[in-house]
Structure formats: structure tokens, C-alpha cells
Amino acid sequence: MTKRTCAAIFVFLALVLAARADWKTELVARLAPRPDYRKAREYLAAQVNALDGADRQVAEAVLSYLAGKAGEPAEERDLIGAYFDKYGDADPEFGFLDDATLRDFMTFWARWKKAFPLVSNLNFLSRTGSASQGLPAGLEVGLDLMTDAYYKISLGPYALEGGFWSRGFHIVTLPVTGLFERSGTYDFALDLRAGDITVRKPIRVQVDLTPVASFHAATPPRRPAGETAGPGQSAALATNMEGELSLYVGGKLIMTTRKVAVKPKPLSFPLPGPSMRGQKPYLPPPRTDPIANSVSILDAIAATYSVLKDLLAKKPVPPAAPSYQKSASLSFSFARADADGTSSEIRAEVRLEKTRTAFLRQ
């Protein structure tokens, strides 16, 4: 019984592997010598869900090509956007196609890779070597862009930033105003336009808030009833107080003022003047002639010019570029005042969720 079961399993696996290897032959038979793109698309759409690994990657790329050839441009755009979101700009293995189909497919593939504004490697950026205290002024997100494109970042109906990006690495700063009031998901829309293609890549931020501790604000000790401050006590408290007052606007430091306690003036002892002309107090008269050791004004100007010339010739070292650390999530701790006067310490976990690129209809 066991031998029959093993034999049946082996036969089943052999049939599955043969079917997976045979789908390319069946597809080519529908494309050459007289291509029927609609039937080829229907056949491949029925086979793609049963494939995995490299076979599925190839099938999904060819399926977007067949959708366009069958006269379905909307489906072509959706499939090519899903492919780039899933596999990036990795090229499929399409050497199994016949010569005529291969040349046409390579033209199709090169056109999309050149025109599609692919966004990849979305990560939070944190500056290395800087300790995070409280909430940041903004969340910095790094991304790679595959082609030149105009961009716009918005949150709901509000446009936050816009301009032109060349291909390469870019940094987006997301505002945190209202982001840490409650747990939830926030979608920042990143719209990209390259040529006649306009796509939207949502930057989805998931915020989870967890209360850590709560405490009441400290109140100054009350003076017993009937007791008054002693003479000069209130004045001493007012003059010996120290403190610092900072003004923030939108999380950015605008002005800082500091009050320092008054310190007693040091004692001074006036010294009598010199006993004779040209003599300092309590020192013997000079033994050399100051006129003989002087430097002429022209020599001093020449020496100063030489020093300034050397200083200007040495260019300052340019500041080093900031170093970033990429991370899929960030965590912060901050204090929040509640309506009842209680202050709570909150721990915030922030992470980026995966999203799909969508074409915007013109």
C-alpha cells in the first residue's frame, strides 16, 4: 500500500512539473506563426495563479504585454503597475518566445521601463548619532525613483510639496501635526507624472500609540494660613530665581530667553598710580628702551597681509553630508497633557505599510 501511495505521489508531481514546464510551449503555439493575442491572454490568465517563483514573474510580465496587444490598455497599465510594485525593475526571462514575438515584446518592455516612474525602497530615515527626544519636527522618508518625473505630495485635499525630481534617491519630509493624537493609518498621496503617464503611489503611515505612565503635574507647597513671608524673603525669591523660556511655532524653536540669578559684585581694591612716569605699579623701571624694540608700521602691515593671504588660500573643509540609517519603523516617547490635568507618557510606534501604484485616468 505504501509503495502504491509513493508511486502515485511521484506521478502527480511529475505531471505538475510537466504542466508547469509546458505552459511556455502552449503559449508560443498560440503566438506563432499566426498570433492570436486574445486567446493567448485567456490561456495565460488561467495558468498564472498556478505558477510560482520565476515562472510566475515571467507570466505576469508577458500577460501585461498580451493585454495591450488584445486591445485592453487599462488592463495593460494595471498589470504593468502591479509587476513593477512586486518585482521592481527586474527583467523577466523571455528567451522562450519566438523571434517575431520576442522583438515586439522587447520594444514593449523597453518603452515601459523608460517611461514608468517606479518608486522603490521606501524607508524611514533617521540621522545616525542623534538621540531622539520627544516627537520629531517631521518624518523623513527616503525613496528611489527610476525615471525623471514631476511630483506632488498631498494629504487629503491639502498639497504639501511639489516640484521636479530627477531619477535617483530623494527624501520626503512628512509633517507630524495631528499624526500622534490617536492610533490610525494615514495615507500621503505621492503623485508622479512622467511624459503622458501619471501614477499615484500612496505613502501609508501606520501609527500605534501605547500609554506608558501617567502622573499629575507638581504643585508648589502651600503656606500655612496666617503665615506671611518674612521681610525681604519675597524679594530674595524674585531676584534669585533662574529659568529658561522657549517659544516654539509648529515644533520649531523660534526664540529662547534665560533668566540667571543675580550674583553679588566682587570686592575691588583700588591700587595707587605709578610712582613716576613710565613705571607700572610695584615694578622696577624698564632696563631697555621701548623705542629700540618697536616695529615700523610698514613691517606690521606687510606681516598682516602675509597672514591674511595664507588664511584665504586655505579653503575651509566642506561639511560632511548627513548620515542616515534606513528603517521600516520608528519609535518615539513623548509626554501629553490630558484635559483633567494629568500628564501621560506615550510610546509611539510608526511604520510604513505596503501599497500599490495606481494609474490616474486623464
HELIX and SHEET records of a PDB file:
HELIX    1   1 THR A    2  LEU A   31  1                                  30    
HELIX    2   2 TYR A   37  GLN A   47  1                                  11    
HELIX    3   3 VAL A   48  ALA A   50  5                                   3    
HELIX    4   4 GLY A   53  LYS A   69  1                                  17    
HELIX    5   5 PRO A   73  TYR A   87  1                                  15    
HELIX    6   6 ASP A   99  ALA A  115  1                                  17    
HELIX    7   7 GLN A  233  THR A  239  1                                   7    
HELIX    8   8 ILE A  297  ALA A  313  1                                  17    
SHEET    1   A 4 GLY A 168  PRO A 175  0                                        
SHEET    2   A 4 GLY A 138  LEU A 145 -1                                        
SHEET    3   A 4 VAL A 119  ARG A 127 -1                                        
SHEET    4   A 4 TYR A 324  SER A 327 -1                                        
SHEET    1   B 6 TYR A 158  TRP A 165  0                                        
SHEET    2   B 6 ALA A 149  LEU A 155 -1                                        
SHEET    3   B 6 GLY A 184  ALA A 194 -1                                        
SHEET    4   B 6 ILE A 197  HIS A 216 -1                                        
SHEET    5   B 6 THR A 342  GLU A 353 -1                                        
SHEET    6   B 6 SER A 329  ALA A 337 -1                                        
SHEET    1   C 5 TYR A 158  TRP A 165  0                                        
SHEET    2   C 5 ALA A 149  LEU A 155 -1                                        
SHEET    3   C 5 GLY A 184  ALA A 194 -1                                        
SHEET    4   C 5 ILE A 197  HIS A 216 -1                                        
SHEET    5   C 5 ALA A 358  PHE A 359 -1                                        
SHEET    1   D 2 GLY A 243  VAL A 249  0                                        
SHEET    2   D 2 LYS A 252  LYS A 259 -1                                        
END                                                                             
